[in-house]
Amino acid sequence: MEIKGFGVEEWLNENEKSAQFDISQSTISSLTLGELLKFDSQNPTEQITKYLNTKLNYGWIEGSPEFKQLVSELYLRVDSKNVLQTNGATGGNFLALFSLLNPGDQIISLYPSYQQLYDIPKSLGVKVDNWGLREDLNWQPDIEQLKQLISPKTKMICLNNAQNPTGSLLKKPLLKQVVALAREVGAYILADEVYQPVDKVDQFPSIADLYEQGISVNSLSKTYSVPGLRIGWIATQSAKLADVFRKYRDYTMISGGVVNDTLACITLRNQQAILARNKKLVKRNHEILRKWVDSQEKVDIIMPEQVSTACIKLNIKMDDETFCQKLLDDTGVLLVPGNRFDMPGHARVGYCTDTETLKNGLQRLNEFLKQCQ
């Protein structure tokens, strides 16, 4: 098995700890443990003390009944028994791809996108056709291209919605067209939905609700601001699909751990309060980013939806990798080069960090750009 290096992860692994102003990440400003517990109790110390007698065994293998129920309530058509806890969204994506794809299969993947969704299939000997995001369509794909790509041999369509790094959202009318095409040929649709918007979450079109062979993957890492829990899930309408995932999951993950499951349940029980906190931050930082780009001659952007990641276009002669490395070395500001997403000439901005870090990072980025041709 051969696989390409994971571009964005390799960049962050090498550089994120040395950054002074990290505006590269795709999480909405992370909560502290104390902040999370305070959503559930006015006395976080008392709250955590009651767990001191919790036995640190494997806990609930698929996720606790409370976790599975709370996740199922995020959907319209997913029963709690068809929810399986995973190690973040990356664990959910891997589980779906590992469980359903075989050498010689053919799939279609949104591209460029989260690298996992097309390079893991390639490593398994799967033929991958790219359904291209188009900058001239505001980072939307063309449904006519999908119609040309899909065939009775298509086993799966892989989506990232909202999309990383552009922050573009595949809206319900487009998704319904994708579902109709998939249904005609009996293809699965896997959607990494970890970047769900903070605004109007109840109106976010999950593929598991739209399609009987839809597979929704999500986690608490981005929209819910607790990436350190490493808790995600895979959800589907189909009990048959859930049983397939259940079998393969035994080879990839035993459990998420009792402490993390407990904290995940606290997060989900208090999701409305957490989303209200995050909605204010995203709205404020979204406007800061928009105004900053408007003031720049060497930067363009198609503004993202109310999600935690954005992609700027660099109108300079220097290649994006060199630019981002020099930016970090000279100013302490960290971005992700676009070529790490197969998007040369661009860079990912994690604008949903805390507001002061964003302001300071953009100010130093502004000064650095003035020196660039």
C-alpha positions as a Markdown table, in Angstrom:
| # | Residue | x | y | z |
|---|---|---|---|---|
| 1 | Met | 0.0 | 0.0 | 0.0 |
| 2 | Glu | 1.4 | 3.3 | -1.1 |
| 3 | Ile | 0.0 | 6.7 | -0.1 |
| 4 | Lys | 0.9 | 10.3 | -0.6 |
| 5 | Gly | 2.0 | 12.4 | 2.4 |
| 6 | Phe | -1.0 | 14.3 | 3.9 |
| 7 | Gly | 0.0 | 17.8 | 2.8 |
| 8 | Val | -1.9 | 20.0 | 5.3 |
| 9 | Glu | -1.1 | 17.7 | 8.3 |
| 10 | Glu | 2.6 | 17.5 | 7.4 |
| 11 | Trp | 2.7 | 21.3 | 7.2 |
| 12 | Leu | 1.0 | 21.9 | 10.5 |
| 13 | Asn | 2.9 | 19.1 | 12.3 |
| 14 | Glu | 6.1 | 20.9 | 11.3 |
| 15 | Asn | 5.1 | 24.5 | 11.9 |
| 16 | Glu | 2.1 | 25.0 | 14.2 |
| 17 | Lys | 4.0 | 24.9 | 17.5 |
| 18 | Ser | 6.5 | 27.6 | 16.4 |
| 19 | Ala | 3.8 | 30.1 | 15.3 |
| 20 | Gln | 3.3 | 33.2 | 17.3 |
| 21 | Phe | 0.1 | 34.1 | 15.5 |
| 22 | Asp | -1.6 | 30.9 | 14.3 |
| 23 | Ile | -4.3 | 31.9 | 11.8 |
| 24 | Ser | -4.1 | 28.6 | 9.9 |
| 25 | Gln | -6.3 | 26.3 | 11.9 |
| 26 | Ser | -9.8 | 25.2 | 11.0 |
| 27 | Thr | -11.4 | 25.0 | 14.4 |
| 28 | Ile | -13.6 | 27.7 | 15.9 |
| 29 | Ser | -11.5 | 29.0 | 18.9 |
| 30 | Ser | -11.2 | 26.0 | 21.2 |
| 31 | Leu | -12.8 | 25.9 | 24.6 |
| 32 | Thr | -10.9 | 25.2 | 27.7 |
| 33 | Leu | -12.0 | 22.3 | 29.9 |
| 34 | Gly | -13.2 | 24.7 | 32.5 |
| 35 | Glu | -15.2 | 26.7 | 29.9 |
| 36 | Leu | -16.8 | 23.5 | 28.6 |
| 37 | Leu | -17.8 | 22.3 | 32.1 |
| 38 | Lys | -19.2 | 25.7 | 33.0 |
| 39 | Phe | -21.8 | 25.2 | 30.2 |
| 40 | Asp | -23.1 | 22.2 | 32.2 |
| 41 | Ser | -22.6 | 23.6 | 35.8 |
| 42 | Gln | -21.8 | 26.9 | 37.5 |
| 43 | Asn | -19.1 | 25.1 | 39.5 |
| 44 | Pro | -16.7 | 23.3 | 37.1 |
| 45 | Thr | -14.6 | 22.0 | 40.0 |
| 46 | Glu | -17.6 | 20.3 | 41.5 |
| 47 | Gln | -18.6 | 19.0 | 38.1 |
| 48 | Ile | -15.3 | 17.3 | 37.5 |
| 49 | Thr | -14.9 | 16.0 | 41.1 |
| 50 | Lys | -18.0 | 13.8 | 40.7 |
| 51 | Tyr | -16.1 | 11.9 | 37.9 |
| 52 | Leu | -13.1 | 11.0 | 40.1 |
| 53 | Asn | -14.5 | 7.6 | 40.8 |
| 54 | Thr | -15.1 | 6.8 | 37.2 |
| 55 | Lys | -13.3 | 3.7 | 36.3 |
| 56 | Leu | -11.0 | 4.2 | 33.4 |
| 57 | Asn | -11.9 | 1.1 | 31.4 |
| 58 | Tyr | -12.8 | 1.0 | 27.8 |
| 59 | Gly | -16.3 | 2.3 | 28.4 |
| 60 | Trp | -19.0 | 2.0 | 25.8 |
| 61 | Ile | -17.5 | 0.5 | 22.7 |
| 62 | Glu | -19.7 | 2.3 | 20.1 |
| 63 | Gly | -20.2 | 5.3 | 22.3 |
| 64 | Ser | -22.5 | 5.6 | 25.3 |
| 65 | Pro | -26.2 | 5.4 | 24.8 |
| 66 | Glu | -26.5 | 9.0 | 25.7 |
| 67 | Phe | -23.9 | 10.0 | 23.1 |
| 68 | Lys | -25.6 | 7.9 | 20.4 |
| 69 | Gln | -29.0 | 9.4 | 21.2 |
| 70 | Leu | -27.7 | 13.0 | 21.3 |
| 71 | Val | -26.0 | 12.5 | 17.9 |
| 72 | Ser | -29.1 | 11.0 | 16.4 |
| 73 | Glu | -31.1 | 14.0 | 17.4 |
| 74 | Leu | -28.9 | 16.1 | 15.1 |
| 75 | Tyr | -30.5 | 14.3 | 12.2 |
| 76 | Leu | -34.0 | 13.8 | 11.0 |
| 77 | Arg | -33.8 | 10.2 | 9.8 |
| 78 | Val | -30.9 | 8.6 | 11.7 |
| 79 | Asp | -31.7 | 6.1 | 14.5 |
| 80 | Ser | -29.3 | 6.1 | 17.4 |
| 81 | Lys | -28.4 | 2.4 | 16.7 |
| 82 | Asn | -27.0 | 3.6 | 13.3 |
| 83 | Val | -24.6 | 6.0 | 15.0 |
| 84 | Leu | -21.0 | 4.8 | 15.7 |
| 85 | Gln | -18.5 | 6.8 | 17.6 |
| 86 | Thr | -15.1 | 7.4 | 15.8 |
| 87 | Asn | -11.8 | 8.9 | 16.4 |
| 88 | Gly | -12.7 | 12.3 | 15.1 |
| 89 | Ala | -14.1 | 12.8 | 11.6 |
| 90 | Thr | -10.9 | 11.4 | 10.1 |
| 91 | Gly | -11.7 | 8.1 | 11.8 |
| 92 | Gly | -15.2 | 8.2 | 10.4 |
| 93 | Asn | -14.0 | 8.9 | 6.8 |
| 94 | Phe | -11.4 | 6.2 | 7.0 |
| 95 | Leu | -14.0 | 3.7 | 8.4 |
| 96 | Ala | -16.4 | 4.3 | 5.5 |
| 97 | Leu | -13.7 | 4.1 | 2.8 |
| 98 | Phe | -12.0 | 1.1 | 4.4 |
| 99 | Ser | -15.3 | -0.7 | 4.8 |
| 100 | Leu | -16.9 | -0.2 | 1.4 |
| 101 | Leu | -14.1 | 0.1 | -1.2 |
| 102 | Asn | -12.1 | -2.6 | -2.9 |
| 103 | Pro | -9.3 | -2.6 | -5.5 |
| 104 | Gly | -10.7 | -1.9 | -8.9 |
| 105 | Asp | -13.7 | 0.1 | -7.7 |
| 106 | Gln | -14.5 | 3.5 | -9.2 |
| 107 | Ile | -15.5 | 6.6 | -7.2 |
| 108 | Ile | -16.0 | 10.3 | -7.7 |
| 109 | Ser | -14.5 | 12.8 | -5.3 |
| 110 | Leu | -15.0 | 16.5 | -4.9 |
| 111 | Tyr | -11.6 | 18.1 | -5.7 |
| 112 | Pro | -9.6 | 19.9 | -4.4 |
| 113 | Ser | -10.9 | 19.0 | -1.0 |
| 114 | Tyr | -9.9 | 17.2 | 2.1 |
| 115 | Gln | -7.1 | 14.9 | 0.9 |
| 116 | Gln | -8.2 | 11.9 | 2.9 |
| 117 | Leu | -11.3 | 11.6 | 0.6 |
| 118 | Tyr | -9.4 | 10.9 | -2.6 |
| 119 | Asp | -5.9 | 9.7 | -1.6 |
| 120 | Ile | -7.0 | 6.9 | 0.8 |
| 121 | Pro | -9.2 | 5.4 | -2.0 |
| 122 | Lys | -6.2 | 5.6 | -4.4 |
| 123 | Ser | -4.0 | 3.8 | -1.9 |
| 124 | Leu | -6.6 | 1.0 | -1.8 |
| 125 | Gly | -6.3 | 0.6 | -5.6 |
| 126 | Val | -9.5 | 2.5 | -6.4 |
| 127 | Lys | -9.9 | 4.6 | -9.5 |
| 128 | Val | -10.8 | 8.2 | -8.5 |
| 129 | Asp | -12.4 | 10.7 | -10.8 |
| 130 | Asn | -12.2 | 14.3 | -9.7 |
| 131 | Trp | -15.4 | 16.5 | -9.6 |
| 132 | Gly | -13.8 | 19.9 | -9.7 |
| 133 | Leu | -14.5 | 22.9 | -7.6 |
| 134 | Arg | -14.5 | 26.0 | -9.8 |
| 135 | Glu | -13.3 | 29.3 | -8.6 |
| 136 | Asp | -15.3 | 31.0 | -11.4 |
| 137 | Leu | -18.4 | 29.4 | -9.8 |
| 138 | Asn | -17.6 | 30.7 | -6.3 |
| 139 | Trp | -16.0 | 27.4 | -5.3 |
| 140 | Gln | -19.0 | 25.4 | -6.4 |
| 141 | Pro | -18.8 | 22.3 | -8.6 |
| 142 | Asp | -20.6 | 22.0 | -11.9 |
| 143 | Ile | -23.4 | 19.4 | -11.8 |
| 144 | Glu | -23.0 | 18.9 | -15.5 |
| 145 | Gln | -19.5 | 17.5 | -14.9 |
| 146 | Leu | -20.8 | 15.1 | -12.4 |
| 147 | Lys | -23.4 | 13.9 | -14.9 |
| 148 | Gln | -20.5 | 13.2 | -17.3 |
| 149 | Leu | -18.4 | 11.3 | -14.7 |
| 150 | Ile | -21.1 | 9.1 | -13.1 |
| 151 | Ser | -21.8 | 5.7 | -14.5 |
| 152 | Pro | -23.1 | 2.3 | -13.4 |
| 153 | Lys | -19.6 | 1.5 | -12.2 |
| 154 | Thr | -19.5 | 4.4 | -9.7 |
| 155 | Lys | -19.5 | 2.9 | -6.2 |
| 156 | Met | -19.2 | 6.1 | -4.2 |
| 157 | Ile | -19.3 | 9.9 | -4.4 |
| 158 | Cys | -17.2 | 11.7 | -1.7 |
| 159 | Leu | -18.1 | 15.2 | -0.6 |
| 160 | Asn | -16.7 | 17.7 | 1.9 |
| 161 | Asn | -19.5 | 20.0 | 3.0 |
| 162 | Ala | -18.8 | 22.7 | 3.9 |
| 163 | Gln | -15.6 | 22.5 | 2.0 |
| 164 | Asn | -12.1 | 22.7 | 3.4 |
| 165 | Pro | -10.3 | 25.1 | 2.7 |
| 166 | Thr | -12.6 | 27.4 | 0.8 |
| 167 | Gly | -15.5 | 27.4 | 3.2 |
| 168 | Ser | -18.0 | 27.0 | 0.4 |
| 169 | Leu | -21.2 | 25.2 | 1.1 |
| 170 | Leu | -23.1 | 22.7 | -1.1 |
| 171 | Lys | -26.7 | 23.8 | -0.8 |
| 172 | Lys | -29.7 | 21.5 | -0.6 |
| 173 | Pro | -30.8 | 21.9 | -4.3 |
| 174 | Leu | -27.4 | 20.8 | -5.5 |
| 175 | Leu | -27.3 | 17.9 | -3.0 |
| 176 | Lys | -30.7 | 16.7 | -4.2 |
| 177 | Gln | -29.3 | 16.5 | -7.7 |
| 178 | Val | -26.3 | 14.6 | -6.5 |
| 179 | Val | -28.6 | 12.2 | -4.6 |
| 180 | Ala | -30.8 | 11.6 | -7.7 |
| 181 | Leu | -27.7 | 10.8 | -9.8 |
| 182 | Ala | -26.3 | 8.4 | -7.1 |
| 183 | Arg | -29.6 | 6.7 | -6.7 |
| 184 | Glu | -29.8 | 5.9 | -10.4 |
| 185 | Val | -26.6 | 3.9 | -10.2 |
| 186 | Gly | -26.8 | 2.7 | -6.6 |
| 187 | Ala | -23.8 | 4.6 | -5.5 |
| 188 | Tyr | -23.1 | 5.5 | -1.9 |
| 189 | Ile | -22.5 | 9.2 | -0.9 |
| 190 | Leu | -20.0 | 9.9 | 1.8 |
| 191 | Ala | -20.1 | 13.4 | 3.1 |
| 192 | Asp | -17.6 | 14.8 | 5.6 |
| 193 | Glu | -19.8 | 17.4 | 7.3 |
| 194 | Val | -17.4 | 18.5 | 10.0 |
| 195 | Tyr | -17.5 | 22.1 | 8.8 |
| 196 | Gln | -21.3 | 22.5 | 9.3 |
| 197 | Pro | -22.2 | 26.2 | 9.6 |
| 198 | Val | -22.8 | 27.8 | 13.0 |
| 199 | Asp | -25.8 | 29.7 | 11.7 |
| 200 | Lys | -29.1 | 27.9 | 11.0 |
| 201 | Val | -27.6 | 24.5 | 11.9 |
| 202 | Asp | -31.0 | 23.0 | 11.9 |
| 203 | Gln | -31.3 | 23.9 | 8.2 |
| 204 | Phe | -28.0 | 22.3 | 7.3 |
| 205 | Pro | -28.7 | 19.5 | 4.7 |
| 206 | Ser | -27.1 | 16.3 | 6.0 |
| 207 | Ile | -26.6 | 13.6 | 3.4 |
| 208 | Ala | -27.8 | 11.0 | 5.9 |
| 209 | Asp | -31.2 | 12.7 | 5.9 |
| 210 | Leu | -31.3 | 13.2 | 2.1 |
| 211 | Tyr | -30.4 | 9.7 | 1.0 |
| 212 | Glu | -30.9 | 6.1 | 2.1 |
| 213 | Gln | -27.3 | 5.3 | 1.1 |
| 214 | Gly | -25.9 | 8.6 | 2.5 |
| 215 | Ile | -23.1 | 8.4 | 5.0 |
| 216 | Ser | -22.6 | 11.4 | 7.2 |
| 217 | Val | -19.4 | 11.9 | 9.1 |
| 218 | Asn | -18.9 | 14.7 | 11.7 |
| 219 | Ser | -17.1 | 15.5 | 14.9 |
| 220 | Leu | -16.9 | 17.9 | 17.8 |
| 221 | Ser | -13.6 | 19.4 | 16.5 |
| 222 | Lys | -14.7 | 22.3 | 14.4 |
| 223 | Thr | -18.1 | 23.8 | 14.9 |
| 224 | Tyr | -18.2 | 22.6 | 18.5 |
| 225 | Ser | -14.7 | 23.9 | 19.5 |
| 226 | Val | -13.4 | 20.8 | 21.3 |
| 227 | Pro | -10.9 | 19.1 | 18.9 |
| 228 | Gly | -8.9 | 17.8 | 21.8 |
| 229 | Leu | -11.6 | 15.3 | 22.7 |
| 230 | Arg | -10.9 | 13.5 | 19.4 |
| 231 | Ile | -14.6 | 12.4 | 19.2 |
| 232 | Gly | -16.5 | 12.1 | 16.0 |
| 233 | Trp | -19.1 | 9.8 | 14.5 |
| 234 | Ile | -20.5 | 8.1 | 11.4 |
| 235 | Ala | -24.2 | 8.1 | 10.9 |
| 236 | Thr | -26.6 | 6.6 | 8.3 |
| 237 | Gln | -30.2 | 5.8 | 7.8 |
| 238 | Ser | -29.3 | 2.2 | 6.9 |
| 239 | Ala | -29.0 | -0.4 | 9.6 |
| 240 | Lys | -27.3 | -2.7 | 7.0 |
| 241 | Leu | -24.6 | -0.1 | 6.4 |
| 242 | Ala | -24.2 | 0.5 | 10.1 |
| 243 | Asp | -23.6 | -3.2 | 10.6 |
| 244 | Val | -20.9 | -3.2 | 7.9 |
| 245 | Phe | -19.2 | -0.3 | 9.7 |
| 246 | Arg | -19.6 | -2.1 | 13.0 |
| 247 | Lys | -17.6 | -5.1 | 11.7 |
| 248 | Tyr | -14.8 | -3.0 | 10.2 |
| 249 | Arg | -14.7 | -0.7 | 13.2 |
| 250 | Asp | -13.4 | -3.5 | 15.4 |
| 251 | Tyr | -10.2 | -3.4 | 13.4 |
| 252 | Thr | -9.7 | 0.3 | 13.6 |
| 253 | Met | -10.9 | 1.5 | 17.0 |
| 254 | Ile | -12.1 | -0.1 | 20.2 |
| 255 | Ser | -13.6 | 2.9 | 22.0 |
| 256 | Gly | -13.3 | 6.6 | 22.4 |
| 257 | Gly | -12.6 | 6.3 | 26.2 |
| 258 | Val | -14.9 | 7.0 | 29.1 |
| 259 | Val | -13.6 | 10.5 | 29.9 |
| 260 | Asn | -13.8 | 11.7 | 26.3 |
| 261 | Asp | -17.3 | 10.2 | 25.9 |
| 262 | Thr | -18.5 | 12.0 | 29.0 |
| 263 | Leu | -17.1 | 15.3 | 27.8 |
| 264 | Ala | -18.6 | 14.7 | 24.4 |
| 265 | Cys | -22.0 | 14.3 | 26.0 |
| 266 | Ile | -21.6 | 17.5 | 27.9 |
| 267 | Thr | -20.8 | 19.2 | 24.6 |
| 268 | Leu | -23.8 | 17.9 | 22.8 |
| 269 | Arg | -26.1 | 18.5 | 25.8 |
| 270 | Asn | -25.0 | 22.2 | 25.7 |
| 271 | Gln | -24.7 | 22.6 | 21.9 |
| 272 | Gln | -27.1 | 25.5 | 21.7 |
| 273 | Ala | -25.1 | 27.6 | 24.2 |
| 274 | Ile | -21.8 | 26.6 | 22.5 |
| 275 | Leu | -23.2 | 27.5 | 19.1 |
| 276 | Ala | -24.4 | 30.8 | 20.3 |
| 277 | Arg | -20.9 | 31.6 | 21.6 |
| 278 | Asn | -19.4 | 30.5 | 18.3 |
| 279 | Lys | -21.9 | 32.3 | 16.1 |
| 280 | Lys | -20.9 | 35.6 | 17.7 |
| 281 | Leu | -17.2 | 34.9 | 17.2 |
| 282 | Val | -17.6 | 33.7 | 13.6 |
| 283 | Lys | -19.8 | 36.7 | 12.6 |
| 284 | Arg | -17.3 | 39.1 | 14.2 |
| 285 | Asn | -14.2 | 37.5 | 12.6 |
| 286 | His | -15.9 | 37.0 | 9.3 |
| 287 | Glu | -16.4 | 40.8 | 9.0 |
| 288 | Ile | -12.9 | 41.5 | 10.1 |
| 289 | Leu | -11.5 | 39.2 | 7.4 |
| 290 | Arg | -13.8 | 40.7 | 4.8 |
| 291 | Lys | -12.7 | 44.3 | 5.6 |
| 292 | Trp | -9.1 | 43.3 | 5.6 |
| 293 | Val | -9.3 | 41.7 | 2.2 |
| 294 | Asp | -11.1 | 44.7 | 0.8 |
| 295 | Ser | -8.1 | 46.8 | 1.9 |
| 296 | Gln | -5.6 | 44.6 | 0.1 |
| 297 | Glu | -4.3 | 45.0 | -3.4 |
| 298 | Lys | -2.5 | 41.6 | -3.5 |
| 299 | Val | -5.2 | 39.4 | -2.0 |
| 300 | Asp | -8.6 | 38.3 | -3.3 |
| 301 | Ile | -11.2 | 36.1 | -1.6 |
| 302 | Ile | -14.5 | 34.4 | -2.3 |
| 303 | Met | -15.9 | 34.8 | 1.2 |
| 304 | Pro | -16.7 | 31.6 | 3.0 |
| 305 | Glu | -20.1 | 30.7 | 4.5 |
| 306 | Gln | -20.4 | 31.0 | 8.3 |
| 307 | Val | -17.9 | 28.2 | 8.8 |
| 308 | Ser | -14.4 | 28.1 | 10.3 |
| 309 | Thr | -12.2 | 28.1 | 7.2 |
| 310 | Ala | -11.4 | 30.5 | 4.4 |
| 311 | Cys | -9.1 | 30.6 | 1.3 |
| 312 | Ile | -7.4 | 33.7 | 0.0 |
| 313 | Lys | -5.8 | 34.1 | -3.4 |
| 314 | Leu | -2.3 | 35.6 | -3.4 |
| 315 | Asn | -1.7 | 38.0 | -6.3 |
| 316 | Ile | 2.1 | 37.9 | -6.0 |
| 317 | Lys | 5.0 | 36.4 | -8.0 |
| 318 | Met | 6.3 | 34.2 | -5.1 |
| 319 | Asp | 4.9 | 30.7 | -4.9 |
| 320 | Asp | 2.5 | 30.1 | -2.0 |
| 321 | Glu | 4.7 | 27.6 | -0.1 |
| 322 | Thr | 7.7 | 29.9 | -0.1 |
| 323 | Phe | 5.5 | 32.8 | 0.8 |
| 324 | Cys | 4.0 | 31.0 | 3.8 |
| 325 | Gln | 7.4 | 29.8 | 5.0 |
| 326 | Lys | 8.9 | 33.3 | 4.8 |
| 327 | Leu | 5.8 | 34.8 | 6.5 |
| 328 | Leu | 6.2 | 32.4 | 9.4 |
| 329 | Asp | 10.0 | 32.9 | 9.7 |
| 330 | Asp | 9.8 | 36.7 | 9.5 |
| 331 | Thr | 6.6 | 37.5 | 11.4 |
| 332 | Gly | 5.5 | 34.4 | 13.3 |
| 333 | Val | 2.2 | 34.3 | 11.3 |
| 334 | Leu | 1.1 | 30.8 | 10.2 |
| 335 | Leu | -1.1 | 30.1 | 7.2 |
| 336 | Val | -1.4 | 26.9 | 5.2 |
| 337 | Pro | 0.0 | 27.1 | 1.7 |
| 338 | Gly | -2.6 | 26.4 | -1.0 |
| 339 | Asn | -0.5 | 23.8 | -2.7 |
| 340 | Arg | -1.0 | 21.6 | 0.4 |
| 341 | Phe | -4.6 | 21.3 | -0.9 |
| 342 | Asp | -3.6 | 21.2 | -4.6 |
| 343 | Met | -4.5 | 24.8 | -4.8 |
| 344 | Pro | -1.3 | 26.7 | -5.8 |
| 345 | Gly | -1.4 | 30.5 | -5.5 |
| 346 | His | -3.8 | 30.3 | -2.5 |
| 347 | Ala | -3.5 | 30.0 | 1.3 |
| 348 | Arg | -5.9 | 28.8 | 4.0 |
| 349 | Val | -6.8 | 31.3 | 6.7 |
| 350 | Gly | -8.2 | 30.0 | 10.0 |
| 351 | Tyr | -10.1 | 33.2 | 10.7 |
| 352 | Cys | -12.1 | 31.7 | 13.6 |
| 353 | Thr | -9.2 | 31.8 | 16.0 |
| 354 | Asp | -9.7 | 34.2 | 18.9 |
| 355 | Thr | -10.3 | 37.7 | 17.6 |
| 356 | Glu | -7.1 | 39.3 | 19.0 |
| 357 | Thr | -4.9 | 36.7 | 17.3 |
| 358 | Leu | -6.8 | 37.2 | 14.1 |
| 359 | Lys | -6.3 | 41.0 | 14.2 |
| 360 | Asn | -2.6 | 40.7 | 15.1 |
| 361 | Gly | -2.0 | 38.1 | 12.5 |
| 362 | Leu | -3.7 | 40.0 | 9.7 |
| 363 | Gln | -1.8 | 43.2 | 10.6 |
| 364 | Arg | 1.5 | 41.4 | 10.3 |
| 365 | Leu | 0.4 | 39.7 | 7.1 |
| 366 | Asn | -0.5 | 43.1 | 5.7 |
| 367 | Glu | 3.0 | 44.4 | 6.5 |
| 368 | Phe | 4.7 | 41.4 | 5.0 |
| 369 | Leu | 2.6 | 41.6 | 1.8 |
| 370 | Lys | 3.8 | 45.2 | 1.3 |
| 371 | Gln | 7.3 | 43.7 | 0.7 |
| 372 | Cys | 6.2 | 41.2 | -1.9 |
| 373 | Gln | 6.2 | 41.7 | -5.6 |
